[in-house]
Amino acid sequence: VPTQRASRPAAIGLMAIGVVVVGSSAGFIGGYTSFVRDLKQRREVLTQFGTELTPDAFETLARGEEIEALGLSSSPMHITKAEFCLYMLVKLGRVSEDELRASQAAFDVLDVTGGGVLDHGDVRVNELRRIHRLSRATAPEGAV
């Protein structure tokens, strides 16, 4: 307990600094443990199939329930690099299932031919649709 009048503000200041230092240290320790946990999860996800493709791993990747539920299975005979990468990003928590589904829906809107790829055919069909809409909008009533 401070006995002199000037030492009270000094003691209060030192206590405030101590609280800030302890709080900052606790935040750092909490952040560090979270960082280490994320690194472990990342290593587990990225190495779950090892360094060689086994028949079981291939079945999981090409025909697995999780892959199909995410809409990432373009063929039961293979998995593309893009499909694999998206699967890993979802497993890592970097992309949510909702974000993936929204991206797939946005792709489907642009893929008017339904081929699963965006190509010149989609551009042509969209251009023809646009011209048709414009001609209907500018045509005299009853002419279309």
N, CA and C atoms as an extended XYZ file, in Angstrom:
432
Properties=species:S:1:pos:R:3:atomname:S:1:resname:S:1:resid:I:1 pbc="F F F"
N         0.858       -1.163        0.000 N   VAL     1
C         0.000        0.000        0.000 CA  VAL     1
C         0.905        1.227        0.000 C   VAL     1
N         0.706        2.114       -0.978 N   PRO     2
C         1.527        3.325       -1.043 CA  PRO     2
C         1.269        4.213        0.176 C   PRO     2
N         2.330        4.734        0.746 N   THR     3
C         2.201        5.593        1.918 CA  THR     3
C         2.314        7.061        1.570 C   THR     3
N         2.938        7.370        0.483 N   GLN     4
C         3.062        8.772        0.090 CA  GLN     4
C         2.034        9.112       -0.976 C   GLN     4
N         1.661       10.370       -0.995 N   ARG     5
C         0.607       10.849       -1.877 CA  ARG     5
C         0.963       10.651       -3.363 C   ARG     5
N         2.161       10.858       -3.783 N   ALA     6
C         2.584       10.746       -5.176 CA  ALA     6
C         2.730        9.292       -5.604 C   ALA     6
N         2.887        8.393       -4.663 N   SER     7
C         3.095        6.997       -5.036 CA  SER     7
C         1.789        6.288       -5.411 C   SER     7
N         0.649        6.815       -5.007 N   ARG     8
C        -0.639        6.200       -5.372 CA  ARG     8
C        -0.869        6.218       -6.889 C   ARG     8
N        -0.732        7.366       -7.564 N   PRO     9
C        -0.904        7.355       -9.024 CA  PRO     9
C         0.107        6.440       -9.722 C   PRO     9
N         1.318        6.401       -9.192 N   ALA    10
C         2.336        5.520       -9.774 CA  ALA    10
C         1.925        4.061       -9.625 C   ALA    10
N         1.398        3.697       -8.473 N   ALA    11
C         0.956        2.316       -8.238 CA  ALA    11
C        -0.231        1.972       -9.149 C   ALA    11
N        -1.158        2.917       -9.287 N   ILE    12
C        -2.307        2.695      -10.173 CA  ILE    12
C        -1.823        2.513      -11.608 C   ILE    12
N        -0.891        3.326      -12.042 N   GLY    13
C        -0.334        3.215      -13.402 CA  GLY    13
C         0.367        1.887      -13.613 C   GLY    13
N         1.159        1.460      -12.620 N   LEU    14
C         1.841        0.164      -12.742 CA  LEU    14
C         0.838       -0.989      -12.787 C   LEU    14
N        -0.228       -0.898      -12.016 N   MET    15
C        -1.253       -1.952      -12.050 CA  MET    15
C        -1.934       -1.991      -13.417 C   MET    15
N        -2.241       -0.828      -13.975 N   ALA    16
C        -2.875       -0.778      -15.292 CA  ALA    16
C        -1.962       -1.380      -16.355 C   ALA    16
N        -0.681       -1.048      -16.285 N   ILE    17
C         0.289       -1.618      -17.234 CA  ILE    17
C         0.356       -3.132      -17.056 C   ILE    17
N         0.337       -3.603      -15.825 N   GLY    18
C         0.366       -5.044      -15.550 CA  GLY    18
C        -0.837       -5.762      -16.129 C   GLY    18
N        -2.015       -5.145      -15.986 N   VAL    19
C        -3.230       -5.753      -16.544 CA  VAL    19
C        -3.115       -5.851      -18.064 C   VAL    19
N        -2.618       -4.810      -18.700 N   VAL    20
C        -2.469       -4.807      -20.151 CA  VAL    20
C        -1.469       -5.874      -20.591 C   VAL    20
N        -0.355       -5.974      -19.898 N   VAL    21
C         0.678       -6.960      -20.250 CA  VAL    21
C         0.144       -8.381      -20.074 C   VAL    21
N        -0.543       -8.650      -18.977 N   VAL    22
C        -1.102       -9.987      -18.736 CA  VAL    22
C        -2.159      -10.313      -19.793 C   VAL    22
N        -3.024       -9.366      -20.100 N   GLY    23
C        -4.043       -9.584      -21.127 CA  GLY    23
C        -3.434       -9.845      -22.488 C   GLY    23
N        -2.432       -9.078      -22.832 N   SER    24
C        -1.751       -9.253      -24.108 CA  SER    24
C        -1.073      -10.618      -24.178 C   SER    24
N        -0.441      -11.013      -23.104 N   SER    25
C         0.217      -12.327      -23.057 CA  SER    25
C        -0.795      -13.452      -23.195 C   SER    25
N        -1.915      -13.338      -22.519 N   ALA    26
C        -2.959      -14.364      -22.625 CA  ALA    26
C        -3.489      -14.443      -24.051 C   ALA    26
N        -3.667      -13.311      -24.685 N   GLY    27
C        -4.123      -13.300      -26.077 CA  GLY    27
C        -3.111      -13.946      -27.006 C   GLY    27
N        -1.838      -13.675      -26.776 N   PHE    28
C        -0.788      -14.280      -27.598 CA  PHE    28
C        -0.773      -15.792      -27.431 C   PHE    28
N        -0.857      -16.242      -26.189 N   ILE    29
C        -0.841      -17.688      -25.923 CA  ILE    29
C        -2.061      -18.352      -26.556 C   ILE    29
N        -3.224      -17.735      -26.425 N   GLY    30
C        -4.429      -18.274      -27.051 CA  GLY    30
C        -4.312      -18.320      -28.553 C   GLY    30
N        -3.780      -17.272      -29.145 N   GLY    31
C        -3.591      -17.233      -30.591 CA  GLY    31
C        -2.578      -18.262      -31.060 C   GLY    31
N        -1.538      -18.461      -30.276 N   TYR    32
C        -0.509      -19.435      -30.635 CA  TYR    32
C        -1.066      -20.855      -30.613 C   TYR    32
N        -1.843      -21.190      -29.583 N   THR    33
C        -2.413      -22.538      -29.531 CA  THR    33
C        -3.386      -22.761      -30.683 C   THR    33
N        -4.132      -21.731      -31.048 N   SER    34
C        -5.038      -21.836      -32.195 CA  SER    34
C        -4.241      -22.033      -33.485 C   SER    34
N        -3.139      -21.323      -33.619 N   PHE    35
C        -2.271      -21.442      -34.793 CA  PHE    35
C        -1.697      -22.855      -34.904 C   PHE    35
N        -1.235      -23.393      -33.793 N   VAL    36
C        -0.678      -24.748      -33.789 CA  VAL    36
C        -1.759      -25.770      -34.130 C   VAL    36
N        -2.954      -25.595      -33.588 N   ARG    37
C        -4.072      -26.502      -33.888 CA  ARG    37
C        -4.410      -26.455      -35.382 C   ARG    37
N        -4.426      -25.258      -35.970 N   ASP    38
C        -4.700      -25.118      -37.400 CA  ASP    38
C        -3.619      -25.794      -38.246 C   ASP    38
N        -2.358      -25.677      -37.826 N   LEU    39
C        -1.268      -26.338      -38.552 CA  LEU    39
C        -1.418      -27.859      -38.513 C   LEU    39
N        -1.787      -28.395      -37.355 N   LYS    40
C        -1.988      -29.844      -37.235 CA  LYS    40
C        -3.131      -30.304      -38.120 C   LYS    40
N        -4.240      -29.545      -38.112 N   GLN    41
C        -5.387      -29.898      -38.945 CA  GLN    41
C        -5.002      -29.844      -40.419 C   GLN    41
N        -4.265      -28.834      -40.803 N   ARG    42
C        -3.830      -28.687      -42.196 CA  ARG    42
C        -2.982      -29.882      -42.609 C   ARG    42
N        -2.031      -30.268      -41.753 N   ARG    43
C        -1.164      -31.400      -42.065 CA  ARG    43
C        -1.986      -32.685      -42.188 C   ARG    43
N        -2.940      -32.882      -41.269 N   GLU    44
C        -3.778      -34.081      -41.313 CA  GLU    44
C        -4.595      -34.147      -42.603 C   GLU    44
N        -5.186      -33.018      -42.991 N   VAL    45
C        -6.016      -32.999      -44.193 CA  VAL    45
C        -5.168      -33.223      -45.440 C   VAL    45
N        -4.064      -32.497      -45.548 N   LEU    46
C        -3.261      -32.568      -46.761 CA  LEU    46
C        -2.493      -33.877      -46.912 C   LEU    46
N        -2.282      -34.587      -45.815 N   THR    47
C        -1.551      -35.856      -45.897 CA  THR    47
C        -2.451      -37.062      -45.672 C   THR    47
N        -3.770      -36.863      -45.626 N   GLN    48
C        -4.665      -37.977      -45.329 CA  GLN    48
C        -4.604      -39.100      -46.352 C   GLN    48
N        -4.194      -38.800      -47.585 N   PHE    49
C        -4.107      -39.834      -48.611 CA  PHE    49
C        -2.675      -40.293      -48.838 C   PHE    49
N        -1.745      -39.789      -48.037 N   GLY    50
C        -0.352      -40.208      -48.150 CA  GLY    50
C         0.305      -39.669      -49.406 C   GLY    50
N         1.359      -40.366      -49.822 N   THR    51
C         2.116      -39.936      -50.999 CA  THR    51
C         1.905      -40.860      -52.187 C   THR    51
N         1.122      -41.920      -51.989 N   GLU    52
C         0.810      -42.840      -53.078 CA  GLU    52
C        -0.686      -43.080      -53.085 C   GLU    52
N        -1.265      -43.140      -54.274 N   LEU    53
C        -2.702      -43.326      -54.414 CA  LEU    53
C        -3.043      -44.816      -54.306 C   LEU    53
N        -3.790      -45.159      -53.269 N   THR    54
C        -4.223      -46.538      -53.074 CA  THR    54
C        -5.624      -46.714      -53.653 C   THR    54
N        -6.039      -47.950      -53.885 N   PRO    55
C        -7.404      -48.170      -54.385 CA  PRO    55
C        -8.472      -47.581      -53.453 C   PRO    55
N        -8.293      -47.714      -52.150 N   ASP    56
C        -9.269      -47.154      -51.201 CA  ASP    56
C        -9.316      -45.630      -51.273 C   ASP    56
N        -8.146      -45.017      -51.353 N   ALA    57
C        -8.100      -43.550      -51.450 CA  ALA    57
C        -8.756      -43.092      -52.747 C   ALA    57
N        -8.498      -43.809      -53.829 N   PHE    58
C        -9.112      -43.450      -55.099 CA  PHE    58
C       -10.633      -43.558      -55.020 C   PHE    58
N       -11.139      -44.610      -54.408 N   GLU    59
C       -12.586      -44.782      -54.262 CA  GLU    59
C       -13.178      -43.610      -53.474 C   GLU    59
N       -12.506      -43.214      -52.416 N   THR    60
C       -12.970      -42.082      -51.602 CA  THR    60
C       -12.989      -40.804      -52.418 C   THR    60
N       -11.956      -40.592      -53.217 N   LEU    61
C       -11.849      -39.355      -53.991 CA  LEU    61
C       -12.773      -39.342      -55.207 C   LEU    61
N       -12.895      -40.444      -55.902 N   ALA    62
C       -13.677      -40.451      -57.137 CA  ALA    62
C       -15.156      -40.710      -56.894 C   ALA    62
N       -15.475      -41.512      -55.861 N   ARG    63
C       -16.862      -41.914      -55.665 CA  ARG    63
C       -17.362      -41.742      -54.243 C   ARG    63
N       -16.599      -41.080      -53.414 N   GLY    64
C       -16.960      -40.955      -52.002 CA  GLY    64
C       -18.224      -40.136      -51.770 C   GLY    64
N       -18.896      -40.449      -50.680 N   GLU    65
C       -20.137      -39.739      -50.336 CA  GLU    65
C       -19.908      -38.242      -50.179 C   GLU    65
N       -18.822      -37.899      -49.522 N   GLU    66
C       -18.538      -36.481      -49.276 CA  GLU    66
C       -18.297      -35.730      -50.586 C   GLU    66
N       -17.553      -36.323      -51.489 N   ILE    67
C       -17.277      -35.708      -52.791 CA  ILE    67
C       -18.580      -35.522      -53.561 C   ILE    67
N       -19.422      -36.546      -53.562 N   GLU    68
C       -20.695      -36.452      -54.285 CA  GLU    68
C       -21.637      -35.447      -53.634 C   GLU    68
N       -21.658      -35.428      -52.291 N   ALA    69
C       -22.531      -34.477      -51.586 CA  ALA    69
C       -22.130      -33.034      -51.888 C   ALA    69
N       -20.850      -32.808      -52.121 N   LEU    70
C       -20.366      -31.460      -52.445 CA  LEU    70
C       -20.558      -31.132      -53.931 C   LEU    70
N       -20.999      -32.089      -54.699 N   GLY    71
C       -21.178      -31.861      -56.135 CA  GLY    71
C       -19.860      -31.759      -56.875 C   GLY    71
N       -18.841      -32.465      -56.381 N   LEU    72
C       -17.514      -32.372      -56.989 CA  LEU    72
C       -17.173      -33.569      -57.859 C   LEU    72
N       -18.077      -34.500      -58.012 N   SER    73
C       -17.785      -35.710      -58.763 CA  SER    73
C       -18.285      -35.576      -60.201 C   SER    73
N       -17.402      -35.203      -61.105 N   SER    74
C       -17.798      -35.091      -62.510 CA  SER    74
C       -17.825      -36.455      -63.184 C   SER    74
N       -17.120      -37.419      -62.609 N   SER    75
C       -17.086      -38.765      -63.168 CA  SER    75
C       -16.672      -39.741      -62.079 C   SER    75
N       -17.301      -40.927      -62.036 N   PRO    76
C       -16.865      -41.935      -61.072 CA  PRO    76
C       -15.542      -42.587      -61.477 C   PRO    76
N       -15.055      -42.241      -62.646 N   MET    77
C       -13.821      -42.839      -63.153 CA  MET    77
C       -12.570      -42.035      -62.803 C   MET    77
N       -12.761      -40.777      -62.347 N   HIS    78
C       -11.598      -39.951      -62.031 CA  HIS    78
C       -12.019      -38.775      -61.150 C   HIS    78
N       -11.016      -38.079      -60.635 N   ILE    79
C       -11.230      -36.798      -59.962 CA  ILE    79
C       -10.235      -35.826      -60.572 C   ILE    79
N       -10.713      -34.643      -60.942 N   THR    80
C        -9.826      -33.666      -61.569 CA  THR    80
C        -9.029      -32.925      -60.495 C   THR    80
N        -8.010      -32.253      -60.927 N   LYS    81
C        -7.195      -31.458      -60.002 CA  LYS    81
C        -8.046      -30.385      -59.334 C   LYS    81
N        -8.922      -29.745      -60.126 N   ALA    82
C        -9.793      -28.695      -59.572 CA  ALA    82
C       -10.736      -29.273      -58.522 C   ALA    82
N       -11.321      -30.440      -58.804 N   GLU    83
C       -12.216      -31.078      -57.833 CA  GLU    83
C       -11.466      -31.431      -56.558 C   GLU    83
N       -10.271      -32.000      -56.703 N   PHE    84
C        -9.453      -32.368      -55.551 CA  PHE    84
C        -9.110      -31.135      -54.711 C   PHE    84
N        -8.695      -30.067      -55.381 N   CYS    85
C        -8.319      -28.841      -54.660 CA  CYS    85
C        -9.517      -28.248      -53.915 C   CYS    85
N       -10.690      -28.221      -54.554 N   LEU    86
C       -11.884      -27.711      -53.873 CA  LEU    86
C       -12.239      -28.576      -52.673 C   LEU    86
N       -12.125      -29.877      -52.827 N   TYR    87
C       -12.385      -30.798      -51.716 CA  TYR    87
C       -11.441      -30.498      -50.549 C   TYR    87
N       -10.162      -30.322      -50.845 N   MET    88
C        -9.183      -30.023      -49.793 CA  MET    88
C        -9.499      -28.684      -49.120 C   MET    88
N        -9.879      -27.674      -49.897 N   LEU    89
C       -10.199      -26.366      -49.322 CA  LEU    89
C       -11.417      -26.439      -48.402 C   LEU    89
N       -12.414      -27.243      -48.776 N   VAL    90
C       -13.581      -27.428      -47.899 CA  VAL    90
C       -13.155      -28.152      -46.631 C   VAL    90
N       -12.353      -29.212      -46.772 N   LYS    91
C       -11.897      -29.978      -45.603 CA  LYS    91
C       -11.045      -29.108      -44.669 C   LYS    91
N       -10.288      -28.185      -45.236 N   LEU    92
C        -9.453      -27.286      -44.429 CA  LEU    92
C       -10.258      -26.165      -43.786 C   LEU    92
N       -11.505      -26.016      -44.209 N   GLY    93
C       -12.333      -24.951      -43.662 CA  GLY    93
C       -12.064      -23.600      -44.309 C   GLY    93
N       -11.320      -23.590      -45.409 N   ARG    94
C       -11.019      -22.334      -46.095 CA  ARG    94
C       -12.199      -21.882      -46.957 C   ARG    94
N       -13.005      -22.863      -47.408 N   VAL    95
C       -14.197      -22.600      -48.203 CA  VAL    95
C       -15.337      -23.379      -47.553 C   VAL    95
N       -16.431      -22.706      -47.292 N   SER    96
C       -17.563      -23.410      -46.679 CA  SER    96
C       -18.362      -24.131      -47.764 C   SER    96
N       -19.145      -25.108      -47.339 N   GLU    97
C       -19.995      -25.829      -48.292 CA  GLU    97
C       -20.973      -24.866      -48.954 C   GLU    97
N       -21.504      -23.906      -48.187 N   ASP    98
C       -22.437      -22.924      -48.752 CA  ASP    98
C       -21.763      -22.064      -49.823 C   ASP    98
N       -20.520      -21.639      -49.570 N   GLU    99
C       -19.794      -20.846      -50.565 CA  GLU    99
C       -19.539      -21.662      -51.823 C   GLU    99
N       -19.204      -22.942      -51.634 N   LEU   100
C       -18.964      -23.814      -52.777 CA  LEU   100
C       -20.236      -23.978      -53.593 C   LEU   100
N       -21.359      -24.214      -52.925 N   ARG   101
C       -22.627      -24.394      -53.634 CA  ARG   101
C       -23.039      -23.096      -54.362 C   ARG   101
N       -22.810      -21.948      -53.735 N   ALA   102
C       -23.129      -20.669      -54.389 CA  ALA   102
C       -22.267      -20.471      -55.633 C   ALA   102
N       -21.004      -20.849      -55.555 N   SER   103
C       -20.110      -20.741      -56.716 CA  SER   103
C       -20.551      -21.684      -57.825 C   SER   103
N       -20.963      -22.892      -57.440 N   GLN   104
C       -21.438      -23.852      -58.438 CA  GLN   104
C       -22.711      -23.336      -59.108 C   GLN   104
N       -23.598      -22.718      -58.339 N   ALA   105
C       -24.835      -22.170      -58.907 CA  ALA   105
C       -24.528      -21.020      -59.871 C   ALA   105
N       -23.564      -20.178      -59.509 N   ALA   106
C       -23.172      -19.075      -60.394 CA  ALA   106
C       -22.598      -19.632      -61.698 C   ALA   106
N       -21.817      -20.689      -61.610 N   PHE   107
C       -21.275      -21.338      -62.811 CA  PHE   107
C       -22.413      -21.887      -63.670 C   PHE   107
N       -23.366      -22.560      -63.025 N   ASP   108
C       -24.483      -23.159      -63.761 CA  ASP   108
C       -25.298      -22.114      -64.527 C   ASP   108
N       -25.420      -20.912      -63.983 N   VAL   109
C       -26.141      -19.841      -64.683 CA  VAL   109
C       -25.414      -19.482      -65.987 C   VAL   109
N       -24.106      -19.465      -65.947 N   LEU   110
C       -23.319      -19.113      -67.134 CA  LEU   110
C       -23.210      -20.276      -68.114 C   LEU   110
N       -23.302      -21.497      -67.628 N   ASP   111
C       -23.166      -22.700      -68.459 CA  ASP   111
C       -24.511      -23.042      -69.088 C   ASP   111
N       -24.951      -22.223      -70.029 N   VAL   112
C       -26.296      -22.375      -70.613 CA  VAL   112
C       -26.427      -23.625      -71.471 C   VAL   112
N       -25.316      -24.145      -71.979 N   THR   113
C       -25.393      -25.371      -72.777 CA  THR   113
C       -25.400      -26.610      -71.888 C   THR   113
N       -25.072      -26.448      -70.603 N   GLY   114
C       -25.088      -27.569      -69.660 CA  GLY   114
C       -23.958      -28.557      -69.857 C   GLY   114
N       -22.900      -28.138      -70.507 N   GLY   115
C       -21.772      -29.031      -70.783 CA  GLY   115
C       -20.808      -29.206      -69.631 C   GLY   115
N       -20.951      -28.408      -68.585 N   GLY   116
C       -20.026      -28.515      -67.455 CA  GLY   116
C       -18.742      -27.739      -67.654 C   GLY   116
N       -18.633      -27.051      -68.775 N   VAL   117
C       -17.493      -26.174      -69.047 CA  VAL   117
C       -18.033      -24.896      -69.664 C   VAL   117
N       -17.330      -23.817      -69.459 N   LEU   118
C       -17.695      -22.566      -70.125 CA  LEU   118
C       -16.852      -22.475      -71.389 C   LEU   118
N       -17.539      -22.353      -72.517 N   ASP   119
C       -16.825      -22.312      -73.793 CA  ASP   119
C       -17.549      -21.378      -74.757 C   ASP   119
N       -17.082      -21.355      -76.006 N   HIS   120
C       -17.674      -20.466      -77.006 CA  HIS   120
C       -19.130      -20.812      -77.285 C   HIS   120
N       -19.516      -22.068      -77.091 N   GLY   121
C       -20.911      -22.453      -77.267 CA  GLY   121
C       -21.818      -21.695      -76.308 C   GLY   121
N       -21.384      -21.549      -75.056 N   ASP   122
C       -22.166      -20.786      -74.071 CA  ASP   122
C       -22.260      -19.321      -74.480 C   ASP   122
N       -21.163      -18.789      -75.004 N   VAL   123
C       -21.158      -17.390      -75.456 CA  VAL   123
C       -22.162      -17.213      -76.592 C   VAL   123
N       -22.137      -18.132      -77.569 N   ARG   124
C       -23.049      -18.038      -78.716 CA  ARG   124
C       -24.509      -18.132      -78.275 C   ARG   124
N       -24.828      -19.092      -77.418 N   VAL   125
C       -26.213      -19.254      -76.961 CA  VAL   125
C       -26.660      -18.013      -76.193 C   VAL   125
N       -25.806      -17.486      -75.343 N   ASN   126
C       -26.162      -16.275      -74.597 CA  ASN   126
C       -26.363      -15.095      -75.542 C   ASN   126
N       -25.530      -14.999      -76.562 N   GLU   127
C       -25.655      -13.904      -77.526 CA  GLU   127
C       -26.970      -14.036      -78.306 C   GLU   127
N       -27.306      -15.250      -78.709 N   LEU   128
C       -28.570      -15.468      -79.423 CA  LEU   128
C       -29.767      -15.139      -78.532 C   LEU   128
N       -29.685      -15.505      -77.275 N   ARG   129
C       -30.766      -15.178      -76.328 CA  ARG   129
C       -30.900      -13.673      -76.154 C   ARG   129
N       -29.761      -13.000      -76.073 N   ARG   130
C       -29.790      -11.543      -75.902 CA  ARG   130
C       -30.415      -10.881      -77.127 C   ARG   130
N       -30.028      -11.324      -78.303 N   ILE   131
C       -30.593      -10.764      -79.550 CA  ILE   131
C       -32.087      -11.035      -79.608 C   ILE   131
N       -32.503      -12.232      -79.230 N   HIS   132
C       -33.921      -12.578      -79.243 CA  HIS   132
C       -34.708      -11.685      -78.275 C   HIS   132
N       -34.158      -11.476      -77.082 N   ARG   133
C       -34.822      -10.597      -76.104 CA  ARG   133
C       -34.942       -9.180      -76.633 C   ARG   133
N       -33.863       -8.699      -77.252 N   LEU   134
C       -33.884       -7.337      -77.798 CA  LEU   134
C       -34.892       -7.208      -78.929 C   LEU   134
N       -34.954       -8.229      -79.782 N   SER   135
C       -35.892       -8.143      -80.905 CA  SER   135
C       -37.329       -8.205      -80.413 C   SER   135
N       -37.582       -8.958      -79.373 N   ARG   136
C       -38.929       -9.020      -78.797 CA  ARG   136
C       -39.275       -7.702      -78.124 C   ARG   136
N       -38.309       -7.077      -77.517 N   ALA   137
C       -38.564       -5.818      -76.810 CA  ALA   137
C       -38.812       -4.663      -77.780 C   ALA   137
N       -38.194       -4.714      -78.952 N   THR   138
C       -38.350       -3.611      -79.901 CA  THR   138
C       -39.400       -3.888      -80.978 C   THR   138
N       -39.902       -5.118      -81.048 N   ALA   139
C       -40.911       -5.456      -82.072 CA  ALA   139
C       -42.239       -4.792      -81.706 C   ALA   139
N       -42.992       -4.383      -82.720 N   PRO   140
C       -44.318       -3.808      -82.465 CA  PRO   140
C       -45.200       -4.864      -81.788 C   PRO   140
N       -46.140       -4.392      -80.994 N   GLU   141
C       -47.029       -5.290      -80.281 CA  GLU   141
C       -47.788       -6.181      -81.248 C   GLU   141
N       -47.869       -7.466      -80.927 N   GLY   142
C       -48.577       -8.428      -81.752 CA  GLY   142
C       -47.748       -8.968      -82.894 C   GLY   142
N       -46.547       -8.434      -83.145 N   ALA   143
C       -45.722       -8.897      -84.268 CA  ALA   143
C       -44.917      -10.135      -83.901 C   ALA   143
N       -44.724      -10.382      -82.635 N   VAL   144
C       -43.868      -11.507      -82.239 CA  VAL   144
C       -44.690      -12.739      -81.999 C   VAL   144
